[in-house]
Amino acid sequence: MRDLKQIVKAYDVRGVVPDQWDEALSGAFGAAFVRVTGAEAIVVGHDMRPSSPGLSRAFAEGAAAQGADVVEIGLCSTDQLYFASGKLDLPGAMFTASHNPAQYNGIKMCRAGAAPVGEDTGLVEIRELVESWTDADGAVSIPPAAGAAAPGRITRQDELQPYAAHLRGLVDLSAIRPLKVAVDAGNGMGGHTVPTVFDGLPLDVVPMYFELDGTFPNHEANPLDPKNLVDLQAKVREVGADIGLAFDGDADRCFVVDERGEPVSPSAITALVAVRELARAKAAGEEEPTIIHNLITSQAVPEVVREHGGKTVRTRVGHSFIKQEMARTGAVFGGEHSAHYYFRDFWRADTGMLAALHVLAALGGQQGILSALVAEYDRYAASGEINSTVDDQAARSAAVRAAYAEVPGVTFDELDGLTVTGDGWWFNLRASNTEPLLRLNVEARDQAAVAEVRDRVLAIVRG
């Protein structure tokens, strides 16, 4: 019997196809999704991976067999699926493994209005149902639901144009100066969405790897890894682009490169977009709008937000925590260090495309270069995320805490892992949920201070 705990993660389903899961299991997930959500209708979409159409259709058929109508929107980005869930007010399922290699696939699920489904909001119940329907040999047998209605209808509907129109209605780029924009879609879903969203705007787009290919022939569709930005950086310099944009495989995250080919930190993008969303909210009469940021985002973010008349709420890492806090506080915007950006006007869901439009509007609305524009928001030096393989995560973290307990003036908090703050520096040490890793992030006034803190912590973690 397959161990579903290996593929059902905190926020989604993800694993190797067909070794860890296949179309039979996907159909069971579709049936369980309908039973747990009680949905009478759902919306389903998929990315460009070779296994995605079959898995997506099996899920739809499993859901329909439970009596739910299914709207298939076909090829789409993850944020396009969230748009459809919000617009149609239906629970949704997106088939993608985001930036993972070609042999992987997964399901991101949401309730109506793009509300997340995670381990605390239905995913455990879905997994347990599928487990109960799977025998020791891995065969799936789904018993009929009590009082089962007739099978639901499966219909097709294209939501790409409405998605593009919705985004462009939130950010006005009609009056910006012309910009040359290099875009690396990484053979992922950005190659599907960018041409439609950018069509007719004053943008000279230089496309890279727009061909949809889930085998990722050029590089992994994971811009968080610096090696996957190299081609975009070179193209920006080669063509003299004003800006470079890189999307991950399912195009829900967007990374930015300036006119020199230098990466712009997602924290600086968070601050830039926060300023624009604060101004918009205050113009609509909100006195002190709220911005959400996770605890690994730069200290520059809360500083900038306060300077522009907003307030911040600091959260754990992860989209479910961001979305919960946005719902609780009515926050207008949220950002993470991993380039996930969340908007109240987009059902509190994450959309890299909307963040990209904000950056283009800010850049094109003035005459300066991007590096100068973001300099105000990029105030500190940072290490980036450093992973260490360890035998005992808790013991290594405790050793770090014990060492810093002897340092005068430091403070500790354990909102998410261990955060230690000193004079002009801080670091966070978090355990991975899925691997024997500790993840370290350090920020300080300058690179020398970053290096000093980084080296001391790593010596303890790896010692």
Secondary structure as a PSIPRED ss2 file (coil, helix, strand):
# PSIPRED VFORMAT (PSIPRED V4.0)

   1 M C   1.000  0.000  0.000
   2 R C   1.000  0.000  0.000
   3 D C   1.000  0.000  0.000
   4 L H   0.000  1.000  0.000
   5 K H   0.000  1.000  0.000
   6 Q H   0.000  1.000  0.000
   7 I C   1.000  0.000  0.000
   8 V E   0.000  0.000  1.000
   9 K C   1.000  0.000  0.000
  10 A C   1.000  0.000  0.000
  11 Y C   1.000  0.000  0.000
  12 D C   1.000  0.000  0.000
  13 V E   0.000  0.000  1.000
  14 R E   0.000  0.000  1.000
  15 G E   0.000  0.000  1.000
  16 V E   0.000  0.000  1.000
  17 V C   1.000  0.000  0.000
  18 P C   1.000  0.000  0.000
  19 D C   1.000  0.000  0.000
  20 Q C   1.000  0.000  0.000
  21 W C   1.000  0.000  0.000
  22 D C   1.000  0.000  0.000
  23 E H   0.000  1.000  0.000
  24 A H   0.000  1.000  0.000
  25 L H   0.000  1.000  0.000
  26 S H   0.000  1.000  0.000
  27 G H   0.000  1.000  0.000
  28 A H   0.000  1.000  0.000
  29 F H   0.000  1.000  0.000
  30 G H   0.000  1.000  0.000
  31 A H   0.000  1.000  0.000
  32 A H   0.000  1.000  0.000
  33 F H   0.000  1.000  0.000
  34 V H   0.000  1.000  0.000
  35 R H   0.000  1.000  0.000
  36 V H   0.000  1.000  0.000
  37 T H   0.000  1.000  0.000
  38 G C   1.000  0.000  0.000
  39 A C   1.000  0.000  0.000
  40 E C   1.000  0.000  0.000
  41 A E   0.000  0.000  1.000
  42 I E   0.000  0.000  1.000
  43 V E   0.000  0.000  1.000
  44 V E   0.000  0.000  1.000
  45 G E   0.000  0.000  1.000
  46 H E   0.000  0.000  1.000
  47 D C   1.000  0.000  0.000
  48 M C   1.000  0.000  0.000
  49 R C   1.000  0.000  0.000
  50 P C   1.000  0.000  0.000
  51 S C   1.000  0.000  0.000
  52 S H   0.000  1.000  0.000
  53 P H   0.000  1.000  0.000
  54 G H   0.000  1.000  0.000
  55 L H   0.000  1.000  0.000
  56 S H   0.000  1.000  0.000
  57 R H   0.000  1.000  0.000
  58 A H   0.000  1.000  0.000
  59 F H   0.000  1.000  0.000
  60 A H   0.000  1.000  0.000
  61 E H   0.000  1.000  0.000
  62 G H   0.000  1.000  0.000
  63 A H   0.000  1.000  0.000
  64 A H   0.000  1.000  0.000
  65 A H   0.000  1.000  0.000
  66 Q C   1.000  0.000  0.000
  67 G C   1.000  0.000  0.000
  68 A C   1.000  0.000  0.000
  69 D E   0.000  0.000  1.000
  70 V E   0.000  0.000  1.000
  71 V E   0.000  0.000  1.000
  72 E E   0.000  0.000  1.000
  73 I E   0.000  0.000  1.000
  74 G E   0.000  0.000  1.000
  75 L E   0.000  0.000  1.000
  76 C C   1.000  0.000  0.000
  77 S C   1.000  0.000  0.000
  78 T H   0.000  1.000  0.000
  79 D H   0.000  1.000  0.000
  80 Q H   0.000  1.000  0.000
  81 L H   0.000  1.000  0.000
  82 Y H   0.000  1.000  0.000
  83 F H   0.000  1.000  0.000
  84 A H   0.000  1.000  0.000
  85 S H   0.000  1.000  0.000
  86 G H   0.000  1.000  0.000
  87 K H   0.000  1.000  0.000
  88 L H   0.000  1.000  0.000
  89 D C   1.000  0.000  0.000
  90 L C   1.000  0.000  0.000
  91 P C   1.000  0.000  0.000
  92 G E   0.000  0.000  1.000
  93 A E   0.000  0.000  1.000
  94 M E   0.000  0.000  1.000
  95 F E   0.000  0.000  1.000
  96 T C   1.000  0.000  0.000
  97 A C   1.000  0.000  0.000
  98 S C   1.000  0.000  0.000
  99 H C   1.000  0.000  0.000
 100 N C   1.000  0.000  0.000
 101 P C   1.000  0.000  0.000
 102 A C   1.000  0.000  0.000
 103 Q C   1.000  0.000  0.000
 104 Y E   0.000  0.000  1.000
 105 N E   0.000  0.000  1.000
 106 G E   0.000  0.000  1.000
 107 I E   0.000  0.000  1.000
 108 K E   0.000  0.000  1.000
 109 M E   0.000  0.000  1.000
 110 C E   0.000  0.000  1.000
 111 R E   0.000  0.000  1.000
 112 A H   0.000  1.000  0.000
 113 G H   0.000  1.000  0.000
 114 A H   0.000  1.000  0.000
 115 A E   0.000  0.000  1.000
 116 P E   0.000  0.000  1.000
 117 V C   1.000  0.000  0.000
 118 G C   1.000  0.000  0.000
 119 E C   1.000  0.000  0.000
 120 D C   1.000  0.000  0.000
 121 T C   1.000  0.000  0.000
 122 G C   1.000  0.000  0.000
 123 L H   0.000  1.000  0.000
 124 V H   0.000  1.000  0.000
 125 E H   0.000  1.000  0.000
 126 I H   0.000  1.000  0.000
 127 R H   0.000  1.000  0.000
 128 E H   0.000  1.000  0.000
 129 L H   0.000  1.000  0.000
 130 V H   0.000  1.000  0.000
 131 E H   0.000  1.000  0.000
 132 S H   0.000  1.000  0.000
 133 W C   1.000  0.000  0.000
 134 T E   0.000  0.000  1.000
 135 D C   1.000  0.000  0.000
 136 A C   1.000  0.000  0.000
 137 D C   1.000  0.000  0.000
 138 G C   1.000  0.000  0.000
 139 A C   1.000  0.000  0.000
 140 V E   0.000  0.000  1.000
 141 S C   1.000  0.000  0.000
 142 I C   1.000  0.000  0.000
 143 P C   1.000  0.000  0.000
 144 P C   1.000  0.000  0.000
 145 A C   1.000  0.000  0.000
 146 A C   1.000  0.000  0.000
 147 G C   1.000  0.000  0.000
 148 A C   1.000  0.000  0.000
 149 A C   1.000  0.000  0.000
 150 A C   1.000  0.000  0.000
 151 P C   1.000  0.000  0.000
 152 G C   1.000  0.000  0.000
 153 R C   1.000  0.000  0.000
 154 I E   0.000  0.000  1.000
 155 T E   0.000  0.000  1.000
 156 R E   0.000  0.000  1.000
 157 Q C   1.000  0.000  0.000
 158 D C   1.000  0.000  0.000
 159 E C   1.000  0.000  0.000
 160 L H   0.000  1.000  0.000
 161 Q H   0.000  1.000  0.000
 162 P H   0.000  1.000  0.000
 163 Y H   0.000  1.000  0.000
 164 A H   0.000  1.000  0.000
 165 A H   0.000  1.000  0.000
 166 H H   0.000  1.000  0.000
 167 L H   0.000  1.000  0.000
 168 R H   0.000  1.000  0.000
 169 G H   0.000  1.000  0.000
 170 L H   0.000  1.000  0.000
 171 V C   1.000  0.000  0.000
 172 D C   1.000  0.000  0.000
 173 L C   1.000  0.000  0.000
 174 S C   1.000  0.000  0.000
 175 A C   1.000  0.000  0.000
 176 I C   1.000  0.000  0.000
 177 R C   1.000  0.000  0.000
 178 P C   1.000  0.000  0.000
 179 L E   0.000  0.000  1.000
 180 K E   0.000  0.000  1.000
 181 V E   0.000  0.000  1.000
 182 A E   0.000  0.000  1.000
 183 V E   0.000  0.000  1.000
 184 D E   0.000  0.000  1.000
 185 A C   1.000  0.000  0.000
 186 G C   1.000  0.000  0.000
 187 N C   1.000  0.000  0.000
 188 G C   1.000  0.000  0.000
 189 M C   1.000  0.000  0.000
 190 G H   0.000  1.000  0.000
 191 G H   0.000  1.000  0.000
 192 H H   0.000  1.000  0.000
 193 T H   0.000  1.000  0.000
 194 V H   0.000  1.000  0.000
 195 P H   0.000  1.000  0.000
 196 T H   0.000  1.000  0.000
 197 V H   0.000  1.000  0.000
 198 F H   0.000  1.000  0.000
 199 D C   1.000  0.000  0.000
 200 G C   1.000  0.000  0.000
 201 L C   1.000  0.000  0.000
 202 P C   1.000  0.000  0.000
 203 L E   0.000  0.000  1.000
 204 D E   0.000  0.000  1.000
 205 V E   0.000  0.000  1.000
 206 V E   0.000  0.000  1.000
 207 P E   0.000  0.000  1.000
 208 M E   0.000  0.000  1.000
 209 Y C   1.000  0.000  0.000
 210 F C   1.000  0.000  0.000
 211 E C   1.000  0.000  0.000
 212 L C   1.000  0.000  0.000
 213 D C   1.000  0.000  0.000
 214 G C   1.000  0.000  0.000
 215 T C   1.000  0.000  0.000
 216 F C   1.000  0.000  0.000
 217 P C   1.000  0.000  0.000
 218 N C   1.000  0.000  0.000
 219 H C   1.000  0.000  0.000
 220 E C   1.000  0.000  0.000
 221 A C   1.000  0.000  0.000
 222 N C   1.000  0.000  0.000
 223 P C   1.000  0.000  0.000
 224 L C   1.000  0.000  0.000
 225 D C   1.000  0.000  0.000
 226 P H   0.000  1.000  0.000
 227 K H   0.000  1.000  0.000
 228 N H   0.000  1.000  0.000
 229 L H   0.000  1.000  0.000
 230 V H   0.000  1.000  0.000
 231 D H   0.000  1.000  0.000
 232 L H   0.000  1.000  0.000
 233 Q H   0.000  1.000  0.000
 234 A H   0.000  1.000  0.000
 235 K H   0.000  1.000  0.000
 236 V H   0.000  1.000  0.000
 237 R H   0.000  1.000  0.000
 238 E H   0.000  1.000  0.000
 239 V H   0.000  1.000  0.000
 240 G C   1.000  0.000  0.000
 241 A C   1.000  0.000  0.000
 242 D C   1.000  0.000  0.000
 243 I E   0.000  0.000  1.000
 244 G E   0.000  0.000  1.000
 245 L E   0.000  0.000  1.000
 246 A E   0.000  0.000  1.000
 247 F E   0.000  0.000  1.000
 248 D C   1.000  0.000  0.000
 249 G C   1.000  0.000  0.000
 250 D C   1.000  0.000  0.000
 251 A C   1.000  0.000  0.000
 252 D C   1.000  0.000  0.000
 253 R C   1.000  0.000  0.000
 254 C E   0.000  0.000  1.000
 255 F E   0.000  0.000  1.000
 256 V E   0.000  0.000  1.000
 257 V E   0.000  0.000  1.000
 258 D C   1.000  0.000  0.000
 259 E C   1.000  0.000  0.000
 260 R C   1.000  0.000  0.000
 261 G C   1.000  0.000  0.000
 262 E C   1.000  0.000  0.000
 263 P E   0.000  0.000  1.000
 264 V E   0.000  0.000  1.000
 265 S C   1.000  0.000  0.000
 266 P H   0.000  1.000  0.000
 267 S H   0.000  1.000  0.000
 268 A H   0.000  1.000  0.000
 269 I H   0.000  1.000  0.000
 270 T H   0.000  1.000  0.000
 271 A H   0.000  1.000  0.000
 272 L H   0.000  1.000  0.000
 273 V H   0.000  1.000  0.000
 274 A H   0.000  1.000  0.000
 275 V H   0.000  1.000  0.000
 276 R H   0.000  1.000  0.000
 277 E H   0.000  1.000  0.000
 278 L H   0.000  1.000  0.000
 279 A H   0.000  1.000  0.000
 280 R H   0.000  1.000  0.000
 281 A H   0.000  1.000  0.000
 282 K H   0.000  1.000  0.000
 283 A H   0.000  1.000  0.000
 284 A C   1.000  0.000  0.000
 285 G C   1.000  0.000  0.000
 286 E C   1.000  0.000  0.000
 287 E C   1.000  0.000  0.000
 288 E C   1.000  0.000  0.000
 289 P C   1.000  0.000  0.000
 290 T E   0.000  0.000  1.000
 291 I E   0.000  0.000  1.000
 292 I E   0.000  0.000  1.000
 293 H E   0.000  0.000  1.000
 294 N E   0.000  0.000  1.000
 295 L C   1.000  0.000  0.000
 296 I C   1.000  0.000  0.000
 297 T C   1.000  0.000  0.000
 298 S C   1.000  0.000  0.000
 299 Q C   1.000  0.000  0.000
 300 A H   0.000  1.000  0.000
 301 V H   0.000  1.000  0.000
 302 P H   0.000  1.000  0.000
 303 E H   0.000  1.000  0.000
 304 V H   0.000  1.000  0.000
 305 V H   0.000  1.000  0.000
 306 R H   0.000  1.000  0.000
 307 E H   0.000  1.000  0.000
 308 H C   1.000  0.000  0.000
 309 G C   1.000  0.000  0.000
 310 G C   1.000  0.000  0.000
 311 K E   0.000  0.000  1.000
 312 T E   0.000  0.000  1.000
 313 V E   0.000  0.000  1.000
 314 R E   0.000  0.000  1.000
 315 T E   0.000  0.000  1.000
 316 R C   1.000  0.000  0.000
 317 V C   1.000  0.000  0.000
 318 G C   1.000  0.000  0.000
 319 H H   0.000  1.000  0.000
 320 S H   0.000  1.000  0.000
 321 F H   0.000  1.000  0.000
 322 I H   0.000  1.000  0.000
 323 K H   0.000  1.000  0.000
 324 Q H   0.000  1.000  0.000
 325 E H   0.000  1.000  0.000
 326 M H   0.000  1.000  0.000
 327 A H   0.000  1.000  0.000
 328 R H   0.000  1.000  0.000
 329 T H   0.000  1.000  0.000
 330 G C   1.000  0.000  0.000
 331 A C   1.000  0.000  0.000
 332 V C   1.000  0.000  0.000
 333 F E   0.000  0.000  1.000
 334 G E   0.000  0.000  1.000
 335 G E   0.000  0.000  1.000
 336 E C   1.000  0.000  0.000
 337 H C   1.000  0.000  0.000
 338 S C   1.000  0.000  0.000
 339 A C   1.000  0.000  0.000
 340 H C   1.000  0.000  0.000
 341 Y E   0.000  0.000  1.000
 342 Y E   0.000  0.000  1.000
 343 F E   0.000  0.000  1.000
 344 R H   0.000  1.000  0.000
 345 D H   0.000  1.000  0.000
 346 F H   0.000  1.000  0.000
 347 W C   1.000  0.000  0.000
 348 R C   1.000  0.000  0.000
 349 A C   1.000  0.000  0.000
 350 D E   0.000  0.000  1.000
 351 T C   1.000  0.000  0.000
 352 G H   0.000  1.000  0.000
 353 M H   0.000  1.000  0.000
 354 L H   0.000  1.000  0.000
 355 A H   0.000  1.000  0.000
 356 A H   0.000  1.000  0.000
 357 L H   0.000  1.000  0.000
 358 H H   0.000  1.000  0.000
 359 V H   0.000  1.000  0.000
 360 L H   0.000  1.000  0.000
 361 A H   0.000  1.000  0.000
 362 A H   0.000  1.000  0.000
 363 L H   0.000  1.000  0.000
 364 G H   0.000  1.000  0.000
 365 G C   1.000  0.000  0.000
 366 Q C   1.000  0.000  0.000
 367 Q C   1.000  0.000  0.000
 368 G C   1.000  0.000  0.000
 369 I C   1.000  0.000  0.000
 370 L H   0.000  1.000  0.000
 371 S H   0.000  1.000  0.000
 372 A H   0.000  1.000  0.000
 373 L H   0.000  1.000  0.000
 374 V H   0.000  1.000  0.000
 375 A H   0.000  1.000  0.000
 376 E C   1.000  0.000  0.000
 377 Y C   1.000  0.000  0.000
 378 D C   1.000  0.000  0.000
 379 R C   1.000  0.000  0.000
 380 Y C   1.000  0.000  0.000
 381 A E   0.000  0.000  1.000
 382 A E   0.000  0.000  1.000
 383 S C   1.000  0.000  0.000
 384 G C   1.000  0.000  0.000
 385 E C   1.000  0.000  0.000
 386 I E   0.000  0.000  1.000
 387 N E   0.000  0.000  1.000
 388 S E   0.000  0.000  1.000
 389 T E   0.000  0.000  1.000
 390 V C   1.000  0.000  0.000
 391 D C   1.000  0.000  0.000
 392 D C   1.000  0.000  0.000
 393 Q H   0.000  1.000  0.000
 394 A H   0.000  1.000  0.000
 395 A H   0.000  1.000  0.000
 396 R H   0.000  1.000  0.000
 397 S H   0.000  1.000  0.000
 398 A H   0.000  1.000  0.000
 399 A H   0.000  1.000  0.000
 400 V H   0.000  1.000  0.000
 401 R H   0.000  1.000  0.000
 402 A H   0.000  1.000  0.000
 403 A H   0.000  1.000  0.000
 404 Y H   0.000  1.000  0.000
 405 A C   1.000  0.000  0.000
 406 E C   1.000  0.000  0.000
 407 V C   1.000  0.000  0.000
 408 P C   1.000  0.000  0.000
 409 G C   1.000  0.000  0.000
 410 V C   1.000  0.000  0.000
 411 T E   0.000  0.000  1.000
 412 F E   0.000  0.000  1.000
 413 D E   0.000  0.000  1.000
 414 E C   1.000  0.000  0.000
 415 L C   1.000  0.000  0.000
 416 D C   1.000  0.000  0.000
 417 G C   1.000  0.000  0.000
 418 L E   0.000  0.000  1.000
 419 T E   0.000  0.000  1.000
 420 V E   0.000  0.000  1.000
 421 T E   0.000  0.000  1.000
 422 G E   0.000  0.000  1.000
 423 D C   1.000  0.000  0.000
 424 G C   1.000  0.000  0.000
 425 W E   0.000  0.000  1.000
 426 W E   0.000  0.000  1.000
 427 F E   0.000  0.000  1.000
 428 N E   0.000  0.000  1.000
 429 L E   0.000  0.000  1.000
 430 R E   0.000  0.000  1.000
 431 A E   0.000  0.000  1.000
 432 S C   1.000  0.000  0.000
 433 N C   1.000  0.000  0.000
 434 T C   1.000  0.000  0.000
 435 E C   1.000  0.000  0.000
 436 P C   1.000  0.000  0.000
 437 L E   0.000  0.000  1.000
 438 L E   0.000  0.000  1.000
 439 R E   0.000  0.000  1.000
 440 L E   0.000  0.000  1.000
 441 N E   0.000  0.000  1.000
 442 V E   0.000  0.000  1.000
 443 E E   0.000  0.000  1.000
 444 A E   0.000  0.000  1.000
 445 R C   1.000  0.000  0.000
 446 D C   1.000  0.000  0.000
 447 Q H   0.000  1.000  0.000
 448 A H   0.000  1.000  0.000
 449 A H   0.000  1.000  0.000
 450 V H   0.000  1.000  0.000
 451 A H   0.000  1.000  0.000
 452 E H   0.000  1.000  0.000
 453 V H   0.000  1.000  0.000
 454 R H   0.000  1.000  0.000
 455 D H   0.000  1.000  0.000
 456 R H   0.000  1.000  0.000
 457 V H   0.000  1.000  0.000
 458 L H   0.000  1.000  0.000
 459 A H   0.000  1.000  0.000
 460 I H   0.000  1.000  0.000
 461 V H   0.000  1.000  0.000
 462 R H   0.000  1.000  0.000
 463 G C   1.000  0.000  0.000
